[in-house]
Amino acid sequence: MGTDAQPGKHIRLTSHPHEGAYGALPIRWGAPDPRERGPIVGSTANRSQRNVIGTHSGSYGVYRALAVAAGALTRGHKPDLTNTMPTDPIGPYPAWGDPDRIVSMDPFGAVVADVFREEIAEGYDIRPTIAVTKAHIDMPEVHRAIAAGRLVADGRVLLANGSAVVTKAAIEPVWWLPGVAKRFGVSESDLRRALFEETGGMYPELVTRGDLDVFLPPIGGQTAYVFGNPHDLADPSVTLTARVHDECNGSDVFGSDICTCRPYLTHAIEECIRGAQEGGVGLVVYCRKEGRALGEVTKFLVYNARKRQEGGDSASNYFLRTECVAGVQDMRFQELMPDVLHWFGIQRIHRLVSMSNLKFDAIVGAGIAVDERVKIPDELIPADARVEMDAKKAAGYFADGDVPDAGRLAQTKGRTL
């Protein structure tokens, strides 16, 4: 029987192997050096190497299983990581070695192919959980801003053809369970049991492997888009314009006018481009939390419930009908959201393009200063989305451009708005 010791933790007995020629390498979360911290090994190719619960790729792990079952993917395939390192190296920053700052992603997830190349050569199936690349984004709203004279192509941030130059990072979720539990103010055992039970027992190791602290949940991750120099994000003297945007497929992709999601997203992109052109830097973080993390089916059911009630859709029933259908008004708990900001080394957001008090409270509560909150211009609010705006204002969901005290809404409204 072996033992597992981590800084600040008691020694735990376990009958499972931890190290060896092809055994599981230890994870010491919060260690500032990646080799001291250890790699995340979620591959199923060699189960004796695994040191986490769950598997890589989040929700896409199921598609990988289908590919194996269909014979399209060889079981145990290992990726060739040649030339896949980040185009723009990020960090390391002090928060990477602080177990209280980052608990929902692996801060070293983009550099494992380099840091652990010896272990990979020895046969360990270590895979990145973050990828950083460069790209151009081309959106009609940006073209309209150029035509209206609000934006001007500069050949650096905004090209003559209307596309914007970005550095983007795709980030898979990696949860350090003791830190996640602390963030939500619950016991680790209660968190593990809820995760086990509410996934239909999909991950029994949550309750049988107390020696494993890291969980790769089957959920969507997030993508960060940086306008300007990514290294400027960590410099509080460089003006940072930022938005953390929660997914809304109907509006973001298809332009549904029942909410303000795409207008707010594109408004933020315009502000980020302008800010980067003026010598600052812009950041948009796109989080997969469809329908306030209730899912699109629930969202559409709520649409029907609101529209078919007597008197039609109304601000007074906007959140009520959601709670009737889903049991809760909002599951986009923002406690984990600031982790990606810490990963970029952000200390100060000069212009936060958001009116959400929940997001503001989470960011400021995580020790990141916010100077100004930028609201969506009235002319960008679709007529059918007025109900949403009125409901959120009545519920205290957002501030009309002011900067309230951190924690105010969280203390008075809880996490349900």
C-alpha positions as CSV (number, residue, x, y, z in Angstrom):
1,M,0.0,0.0,0.0
2,G,1.4,3.4,-1.0
3,T,1.1,6.9,0.3
4,D,0.5,10.2,-1.4
5,A,1.7,13.5,0.1
6,Q,1.1,17.0,-1.3
7,P,2.1,20.3,0.3
8,G,-0.4,21.3,2.9
9,K,-2.3,18.0,2.7
10,H,-2.4,15.0,5.0
11,I,-0.9,11.7,3.9
12,R,-3.5,9.4,2.4
13,L,-3.2,5.6,2.2
14,T,-4.1,4.0,-1.1
15,S,-3.8,0.6,-2.6
16,H,-3.3,2.1,-6.1
17,P,0.1,2.5,-7.7
18,H,1.5,6.1,-8.0
19,E,4.9,5.8,-9.6
20,G,6.9,3.3,-11.6
21,A,8.2,2.5,-15.0
22,Y,4.7,2.7,-16.4
23,G,2.9,3.8,-13.3
24,A,0.9,7.0,-12.5
25,L,3.0,10.1,-12.1
26,P,2.0,12.2,-9.1
27,I,0.3,15.6,-9.4
28,R,1.2,18.3,-6.9
29,W,-1.3,21.0,-7.7
30,G,-0.1,24.5,-7.1
31,A,3.6,23.8,-7.6
32,P,5.1,26.7,-9.6
33,D,7.3,24.5,-11.7
34,P,5.5,22.2,-14.3
35,R,7.9,19.3,-13.7
36,E,7.4,19.5,-9.9
37,R,3.6,19.8,-10.5
38,G,3.5,16.8,-12.8
39,P,1.6,16.1,-16.0
40,I,-2.1,15.5,-16.5
41,V,-2.5,12.0,-17.9
42,G,-6.1,11.3,-18.8
43,S,-5.5,8.9,-21.7
44,T,-7.1,5.4,-21.7
45,A,-4.3,3.9,-23.8
46,N,-2.4,2.7,-20.7
47,R,-4.7,2.8,-17.6
48,S,-1.8,2.3,-15.2
49,Q,-0.5,5.7,-16.2
50,R,-3.7,7.6,-15.5
51,N,-3.5,10.1,-12.6
52,V,-6.9,11.8,-13.1
53,I,-10.6,11.0,-13.1
54,G,-12.3,11.2,-16.5
55,T,-10.5,11.7,-19.9
56,H,-9.2,14.3,-22.2
57,S,-11.3,16.4,-24.6
58,G,-14.2,17.2,-22.3
59,S,-17.6,16.4,-24.0
60,Y,-15.7,15.4,-27.2
61,G,-14.4,12.3,-25.4
62,V,-17.8,10.6,-26.3
63,Y,-17.2,11.3,-30.0
64,R,-13.8,9.8,-29.7
65,A,-15.4,6.7,-28.3
66,L,-17.8,6.6,-31.2
67,A,-14.9,6.8,-33.6
68,V,-13.2,3.9,-31.9
69,A,-16.4,1.9,-32.0
70,A,-16.9,2.6,-35.7
71,G,-13.4,1.6,-36.5
72,A,-12.4,5.0,-37.7
73,L,-9.9,5.6,-34.9
74,T,-7.4,3.0,-33.7
75,R,-7.8,2.3,-30.0
76,G,-4.9,3.7,-28.1
77,H,-3.9,6.2,-30.8
78,K,-1.3,8.7,-29.6
79,P,-1.1,12.2,-31.2
80,D,2.0,13.4,-32.9
81,L,2.7,16.7,-31.2
82,T,5.4,17.9,-33.6
83,N,5.2,21.7,-34.2
84,T,2.1,22.1,-32.1
85,M,3.6,24.4,-29.5
86,P,1.9,27.8,-28.9
87,T,2.5,30.5,-31.5
88,D,2.6,33.0,-28.6
89,P,4.0,31.6,-25.4
90,I,1.9,32.6,-22.4
91,G,3.3,33.0,-18.9
92,P,4.3,31.6,-16.6
93,Y,2.7,34.1,-14.2
94,P,2.6,34.0,-10.3
95,A,-1.0,32.8,-10.3
96,W,0.1,29.6,-12.0
97,G,1.8,28.5,-8.8
98,D,-1.1,29.6,-6.5
99,P,-3.6,26.8,-5.8
100,D,-6.2,29.3,-4.8
101,R,-6.0,31.3,-8.1
102,I,-6.4,28.5,-10.7
103,V,-8.5,25.4,-10.0
104,S,-10.4,24.7,-13.2
105,M,-7.7,24.5,-15.9
106,D,-4.2,23.3,-16.2
107,P,-2.0,26.4,-16.4
108,F,0.8,24.3,-17.9
109,G,-1.6,22.7,-20.4
110,A,-0.1,24.3,-23.5
111,V,3.5,23.4,-22.9
112,V,3.4,19.7,-22.0
113,A,4.8,18.5,-25.3
114,D,8.0,20.4,-24.5
115,V,8.2,20.2,-20.7
116,F,7.4,16.4,-20.6
117,R,9.1,15.4,-23.9
118,E,11.3,12.8,-22.0
119,E,8.2,11.2,-20.4
120,I,6.4,11.2,-23.7
121,A,9.5,9.5,-25.3
122,E,9.3,6.9,-22.5
123,G,5.8,6.0,-23.4
124,Y,3.6,8.2,-21.2
125,D,0.5,9.5,-23.1
126,I,0.6,13.1,-22.0
127,R,-1.6,15.5,-24.0
128,P,-2.1,19.2,-24.1
129,T,-5.3,20.7,-22.6
130,I,-4.6,24.2,-24.1
131,A,-3.6,25.2,-27.6
132,V,-2.6,28.7,-28.7
133,T,-2.6,29.8,-32.3
134,K,-3.0,32.8,-34.5
135,A,-6.0,33.5,-36.8
136,H,-8.1,36.1,-38.5
137,I,-11.8,36.7,-37.6
138,D,-14.2,38.2,-40.1
139,M,-17.6,39.5,-38.9
140,P,-20.2,41.5,-40.7
141,E,-20.6,43.8,-37.7
142,V,-17.0,44.8,-38.0
143,H,-17.4,45.6,-41.7
144,R,-20.4,47.8,-40.8
145,A,-18.3,49.6,-38.1
146,I,-15.7,50.3,-40.8
147,A,-18.4,51.6,-43.2
148,A,-19.8,53.8,-40.5
149,G,-16.4,55.2,-39.7
150,R,-16.2,53.8,-36.1
151,L,-13.3,51.6,-37.0
152,V,-10.4,52.2,-39.4
153,A,-8.2,49.5,-40.8
154,D,-4.6,49.9,-39.6
155,G,-3.0,46.8,-41.2
156,R,-1.9,45.5,-37.8
157,V,-5.0,44.8,-35.7
158,L,-7.6,45.3,-38.4
159,L,-6.8,44.5,-42.0
160,A,-7.9,46.3,-45.1
161,N,-10.3,43.4,-46.0
162,G,-12.1,43.9,-42.7
163,S,-10.7,40.9,-40.8
164,A,-9.2,41.3,-37.4
165,V,-5.9,39.6,-36.4
166,V,-6.1,37.6,-33.2
167,T,-4.2,35.2,-31.0
168,K,-6.6,32.6,-29.7
169,A,-6.4,29.9,-27.1
170,A,-8.6,26.8,-26.8
171,I,-8.8,25.6,-23.2
172,E,-10.2,22.3,-21.9
173,P,-11.5,22.1,-18.4
174,V,-9.2,20.5,-15.8
175,W,-10.7,20.6,-12.3
176,W,-8.6,20.3,-9.1
177,L,-11.4,19.0,-6.9
178,P,-10.2,20.4,-3.5
179,G,-9.9,23.9,-5.0
180,V,-13.3,23.7,-6.8
181,A,-15.0,22.6,-3.6
182,K,-13.4,25.5,-1.7
183,R,-14.4,27.9,-4.4
184,F,-18.1,26.9,-3.9
185,G,-17.9,26.7,-0.2
186,V,-18.8,23.0,0.0
187,S,-17.0,19.9,1.2
188,E,-14.9,17.9,-1.3
189,S,-16.9,14.8,-0.4
190,D,-20.2,16.5,-1.1
191,L,-18.9,17.8,-4.4
192,R,-17.6,14.4,-5.5
193,R,-20.8,12.6,-4.6
194,A,-23.0,15.2,-6.4
195,L,-20.8,14.9,-9.5
196,F,-21.0,11.1,-9.3
197,E,-24.8,11.0,-8.7
198,E,-25.8,13.7,-11.2
199,T,-23.9,12.1,-14.0
200,G,-25.7,8.8,-13.4
201,G,-22.6,7.2,-11.8
202,M,-20.6,7.8,-15.0
203,Y,-17.4,8.4,-12.9
204,P,-17.3,6.0,-10.0
205,E,-13.7,7.0,-9.3
206,L,-15.1,10.2,-7.9
207,V,-16.2,8.3,-4.8
208,T,-13.8,5.3,-4.9
209,R,-10.5,7.1,-5.6
210,G,-9.9,9.7,-3.0
211,D,-6.2,9.6,-3.9
212,L,-7.1,11.2,-7.3
213,D,-7.7,15.0,-6.9
214,V,-8.0,16.0,-10.6
215,F,-11.2,15.6,-12.7
216,L,-11.5,16.1,-16.5
217,P,-15.3,16.9,-16.7
218,P,-17.3,16.0,-19.8
219,I,-18.2,19.6,-20.5
220,G,-17.3,22.3,-23.0
221,G,-14.3,24.5,-22.4
222,Q,-13.6,28.0,-23.4
223,T,-11.8,30.0,-26.1
224,A,-9.9,33.2,-25.6
225,Y,-9.4,35.8,-28.4
226,V,-6.7,38.4,-27.9
227,F,-6.5,41.6,-29.9
228,G,-3.0,43.0,-29.8
229,N,0.0,41.7,-27.9
230,P,-1.0,38.8,-25.6
231,H,1.8,39.6,-23.2
232,D,0.3,43.1,-22.6
233,L,-2.6,41.4,-20.8
234,A,-0.3,41.0,-17.7
235,D,0.8,44.6,-17.7
236,P,-1.6,46.7,-15.6
237,S,-0.3,49.9,-17.3
238,V,-1.6,48.8,-20.7
239,T,-5.3,49.6,-21.1
240,L,-7.2,46.3,-21.3
241,T,-10.7,46.1,-22.8
242,A,-12.3,42.7,-22.0
243,R,-15.5,40.7,-22.2
244,V,-16.3,37.3,-20.7
245,H,-19.1,36.0,-22.9
246,D,-21.3,33.0,-22.2
247,E,-22.4,30.9,-25.2
248,C,-25.7,31.6,-26.9
249,N,-25.8,29.5,-30.1
250,G,-29.1,30.9,-31.4
251,S,-28.0,34.5,-31.2
252,D,-24.2,34.3,-31.5
253,V,-24.3,32.0,-34.6
254,F,-27.8,32.4,-36.1
255,G,-28.6,36.0,-35.1
256,S,-31.8,35.2,-33.1
257,D,-33.2,38.5,-31.9
258,I,-34.8,37.3,-28.7
259,C,-31.7,38.3,-26.7
260,T,-28.7,40.7,-26.8
261,C,-26.0,38.0,-26.8
262,R,-24.6,38.5,-30.3
263,P,-25.0,42.3,-30.3
264,Y,-23.1,42.4,-27.0
265,L,-20.4,40.0,-28.3
266,T,-19.8,42.0,-31.5
267,H,-19.9,45.3,-29.6
268,A,-17.2,43.9,-27.4
269,I,-15.1,42.9,-30.4
270,E,-15.4,46.4,-31.8
271,E,-14.3,47.9,-28.5
272,C,-11.4,45.4,-28.2
273,I,-10.2,46.3,-31.8
274,R,-10.4,50.0,-31.1
275,G,-8.6,49.6,-27.7
276,A,-5.8,47.6,-29.3
277,Q,-5.4,50.1,-32.1
278,E,-5.1,52.9,-29.5
279,G,-2.1,51.1,-27.8
280,G,-4.0,48.8,-25.5
281,V,-5.0,45.2,-25.7
282,G,-8.4,43.5,-26.0
283,L,-9.7,40.1,-24.8
284,V,-12.9,38.2,-25.4
285,V,-13.3,34.9,-23.5
286,Y,-16.0,32.7,-25.0
287,C,-17.4,30.1,-22.5
288,R,-19.5,27.1,-23.4
289,K,-22.5,27.7,-21.0
290,E,-25.4,27.5,-23.4
291,G,-28.7,28.7,-22.1
292,R,-27.3,30.0,-18.8
293,A,-25.7,26.6,-18.5
294,L,-29.2,25.0,-18.5
295,G,-28.9,23.8,-22.1
296,E,-30.6,24.7,-25.3
297,V,-33.6,22.3,-24.9
298,T,-34.4,23.9,-21.5
299,K,-34.0,27.4,-23.0
300,F,-36.4,26.7,-25.8
301,L,-38.9,25.1,-23.4
302,V,-38.8,28.3,-21.4
303,Y,-39.3,30.4,-24.5
304,N,-42.5,28.6,-25.2
305,A,-43.7,28.7,-21.6
306,R,-43.2,32.5,-21.4
307,K,-44.8,33.3,-24.8
308,R,-47.8,31.0,-24.3
309,Q,-48.8,32.3,-20.9
310,E,-51.6,34.8,-20.6
311,G,-50.4,38.3,-21.6
312,G,-47.5,36.9,-23.5
313,D,-43.8,37.3,-22.6
314,S,-43.1,39.8,-19.8
315,A,-40.3,41.0,-17.6
316,S,-42.1,39.8,-14.5
317,N,-42.2,36.2,-15.7
318,Y,-38.8,36.1,-17.5
319,F,-36.9,34.3,-14.7
320,L,-40.0,32.8,-13.0
321,R,-40.8,30.5,-16.0
322,T,-37.1,29.5,-16.2
323,E,-37.2,28.4,-12.5
324,C,-40.4,26.5,-13.1
325,V,-38.9,24.5,-15.9
326,A,-35.3,24.1,-14.8
327,G,-35.6,24.4,-11.0
328,V,-33.1,27.3,-11.0
329,Q,-32.9,30.6,-12.8
330,D,-29.2,30.4,-13.8
331,M,-26.5,27.8,-13.5
332,R,-23.7,29.9,-15.0
333,F,-21.9,29.9,-11.6
334,Q,-19.1,32.4,-12.2
335,E,-16.8,31.1,-9.3
336,L,-14.5,29.4,-11.8
337,M,-14.6,32.0,-14.5
338,P,-11.7,34.2,-13.3
339,D,-9.2,31.3,-13.6
340,V,-8.6,32.1,-17.3
341,L,-7.9,35.7,-16.5
342,H,-5.3,34.7,-13.9
343,W,-3.8,32.4,-16.6
344,F,-3.1,35.4,-18.7
345,G,-1.6,37.2,-15.7
346,I,-4.3,39.8,-15.7
347,Q,-4.3,42.2,-12.7
348,R,-6.5,45.0,-14.0
349,I,-9.3,45.3,-16.5
350,H,-9.6,49.0,-17.4
351,R,-12.8,48.5,-19.5
352,L,-15.1,45.5,-18.8
353,V,-17.7,45.2,-21.6
354,S,-20.4,43.7,-19.4
355,M,-23.3,44.8,-17.2
356,S,-23.5,41.5,-15.3
357,N,-23.0,41.9,-11.6
358,L,-22.3,38.2,-11.2
359,K,-19.3,38.4,-13.5
360,F,-18.1,41.7,-12.0
361,D,-18.4,40.3,-8.5
362,A,-16.5,37.1,-9.4
363,I,-13.7,39.1,-11.2
364,V,-13.2,41.6,-8.4
365,G,-13.6,38.9,-5.8
366,A,-10.7,37.1,-7.4
367,G,-8.4,40.1,-6.8
368,I,-8.6,41.7,-10.3
369,A,-9.4,45.4,-10.4
370,V,-12.1,46.8,-12.7
371,D,-12.1,50.5,-13.6
372,E,-15.1,50.9,-15.9
373,R,-18.0,48.8,-17.0
374,V,-19.2,49.4,-20.6
375,K,-22.9,48.7,-21.4
376,I,-24.4,47.8,-24.7
377,P,-25.6,50.8,-26.7
378,D,-29.4,51.1,-26.7
379,E,-29.5,51.1,-30.5
380,L,-28.0,47.6,-30.5
381,I,-30.7,46.0,-28.4
382,P,-33.2,44.1,-30.7
383,A,-36.9,45.0,-30.1
384,D,-37.7,41.4,-29.0
385,A,-34.9,41.5,-26.5
386,R,-36.3,44.4,-24.5
387,V,-38.1,41.9,-22.2
388,E,-34.8,40.3,-21.3
389,M,-33.2,43.7,-20.5
390,D,-36.1,44.9,-18.4
391,A,-36.3,41.6,-16.5
392,K,-32.6,41.6,-15.7
393,K,-32.7,45.3,-14.6
394,A,-35.7,44.6,-12.4
395,A,-34.0,41.6,-10.9
396,G,-30.7,43.5,-10.1
397,Y,-29.0,41.3,-12.6
398,F,-26.8,44.1,-14.0
399,A,-25.7,47.6,-13.3
400,D,-26.4,50.4,-15.7
401,G,-22.8,51.3,-16.3
402,D,-21.8,51.8,-12.6
403,V,-19.2,49.8,-10.6
404,P,-20.9,48.4,-7.5
405,D,-19.1,47.0,-4.5
406,A,-17.7,43.5,-5.1
407,G,-19.8,40.8,-3.6
408,R,-23.0,42.9,-3.2
409,L,-25.2,40.9,-5.5
410,A,-23.7,37.6,-4.5
411,Q,-24.6,38.4,-0.9
412,T,-28.1,39.6,-1.6
413,K,-29.2,37.5,-4.5
414,G,-27.1,34.4,-4.3
415,R,-26.2,32.5,-7.5
416,T,-29.6,32.0,-8.9
417,L,-29.9,35.2,-11.1
